[in-house]
Amino acid sequence: MSTYVHDPMVLSQLFHLNSEPWLNEAAYRGAPFVQEFRSNPAAARIALPATLPGPLHELATNRRSVRAFQPAPMPLAALAALLRAGYGVHGPDPMEGGGHFLRRPVPSAGGLYPLEIYALVHRVEGLAAGIYHYDALGDALETVRAGDWQQEAASMFYTWPFVDQAPVILCLAAMFGRTQKKYGPRGYRYILLEAGHVAQNICLVAAEGGLASLCMGGYRDGALNRLLGLSAPAEGVVYTLGLGQAALPLAMGSPP
Ligand SMILES: Cc1cc2nc3c(=O)[nH]c(=O)nc-3n(C[C@H](O)[C@H](O)[C@H](O)COP(=O)(O)O)c2cc1C
């Protein structure tokens, strides 16, 4: 028998607050790396035909995580392209029954777009180091805080040594209520799924522009939310990405 909690918001937001990184040392230290797959040799098998070559297929195939970035600055146009590919505003598209709808490059449950992107800018041409918010509707960056943020961020990212030279770290922050006011607790799932769509768009457009990416879930929520000025539990970072030029040629994948 299932037990339901009739609370549209608080349970999922409390879960979010209570899922700070959990350092499972044993899983990192000395444990053999095993990838698991489901395969049933007894099942009737249908071999699949080859994929027709195409640029998107190639980008998806060649994308991989990079854990060392060059200290080279990123052009502002490259950052703009990443932000627009992730969560830019297009349109308007006319809606049935009147009004219009501002499309974005990712699917969004109910078209409610719960995410906001914050950029931790280290080295971007024409942009002072600082913390910025992407105003998607205005297609502009708003200064949240000028100056160095790196010293503070170093203790917030478990992956800091991988991204300390990255010219930009993007933080996808959820305004949970935008989606949860319609979908309740289930909306929390939708928000995380949508963040995955956004991150993948950013990774693929980065790859198209010769940039590397590292998607990161290993950060301290409370501290990072405070750095960005987000009010928990209603708002919170759900995903982060380091972006820039790879320090080493993209070679063999290395599981963390
Ligand atoms: C939700 C999520 C969270 C991740 N968090 C981290 C992280 O905190 N640190 C890290 O080094 N890699 C992180 N990764 C990257 C994975 O380790 C990487 O994608 C995986 O090893 C496969 O390698 P590839 O991306 O090169 O294909 C994360 C990936 C995902 C999807």
The ligand as an SDF file (V2000), in Angstrom:
LIG
                    3D

 31 33  0  0  0  0  0  0  0  0999 V2000
   23.8630   14.5490  -12.6650 C   0  0  0  0  0  0  0  0  0  0  0  0
   25.3510   14.4530  -12.8840 C   0  0  0  0  0  0  0  0  0  0  0  0
   26.2050   14.9070  -11.8990 C   0  0  0  0  0  0  0  0  0  0  0  0
   27.5810   14.8530  -12.1060 C   0  0  0  0  0  0  0  0  0  0  0  0
   28.4000   15.3410  -11.1370 N   0  0  0  0  0  0  0  0  0  0  0  0
   29.7380   15.3030  -11.3190 C   0  0  0  0  0  0  0  0  0  0  0  0
   30.5940   15.8560  -10.3380 C   0  0  0  0  0  0  0  0  0  0  0  0
   30.1500   16.3790   -9.3170 O   0  0  0  0  0  0  0  0  0  0  0  0
   31.9310   15.7790  -10.5590 N   0  0  0  0  0  0  0  0  0  0  0  0
   32.4500   15.2350  -11.7110 C   0  0  0  0  0  0  0  0  0  0  0  0
   33.6750   15.2250  -11.8560 O   0  0  0  0  0  0  0  0  0  0  0  0
   31.6490   14.7390  -12.6710 N   0  0  0  0  0  0  0  0  0  0  0  0
   30.3120   14.7680  -12.5140 C   0  0  0  0  0  0  0  0  0  0  0  0
   29.4810   14.2900  -13.4880 N   0  0  0  0  0  0  0  0  0  0  0  0
   30.0560   13.8280  -14.7640 C   0  0  0  0  0  0  0  0  0  0  0  0
   30.1040   12.2970  -14.8580 C   0  0  0  0  0  0  0  0  0  0  0  0
   31.0790   11.7870  -13.9920 O   0  0  0  0  0  0  0  0  0  0  0  0
   30.4240   11.9050  -16.3100 C   0  0  0  0  0  0  0  0  0  0  0  0
   29.3960   12.4060  -17.1290 O   0  0  0  0  0  0  0  0  0  0  0  0
   30.5180   10.3980  -16.4910 C   0  0  0  0  0  0  0  0  0  0  0  0
   31.6940    9.8980  -15.8640 O   0  0  0  0  0  0  0  0  0  0  0  0
   30.5340    9.9820  -17.9770 C   0  0  0  0  0  0  0  0  0  0  0  0
   31.6310   10.5760  -18.6560 O   0  0  0  0  0  0  0  0  0  0  0  0
   31.4570   11.5790  -19.8730 P   0  0  0  0  0  0  0  0  0  0  0  0
   30.6490   12.7540  -19.4090 O   0  0  0  0  0  0  0  0  0  0  0  0
   32.8570   11.9730  -20.2600 O   0  0  0  0  0  0  0  0  0  0  0  0
   30.7460   10.8580  -20.9780 O   0  0  0  0  0  0  0  0  0  0  0  0
   28.1130   14.3240  -13.3020 C   0  0  0  0  0  0  0  0  0  0  0  0
   27.2290   13.8820  -14.2940 C   0  0  0  0  0  0  0  0  0  0  0  0
   25.8700   13.9570  -14.0920 C   0  0  0  0  0  0  0  0  0  0  0  0
   24.9370   13.5040  -15.1820 C   0  0  0  0  0  0  0  0  0  0  0  0
  1  2  1  0
  2  3  1  0
  2 30  2  0
  3  4  2  0
  4  5  1  0
  4 28  1  0
  5  6  2  0
  6  7  1  0
  6 13  1  0
  7  8  2  0
  7  9  1  0
  9 10  1  0
 10 11  2  0
 10 12  1  0
 12 13  2  0
 13 14  1  0
 14 15  1  0
 14 28  1  0
 15 16  1  0
 16 17  1  0
 16 18  1  0
 18 19  1  0
 18 20  1  0
 20 21  1  0
 20 22  1  0
 22 23  1  0
 23 24  1  0
 24 25  2  0
 24 26  1  0
 24 27  1  0
 28 29  2  0
 29 30  1  0
 30 31  1  0
M  END
$$$$
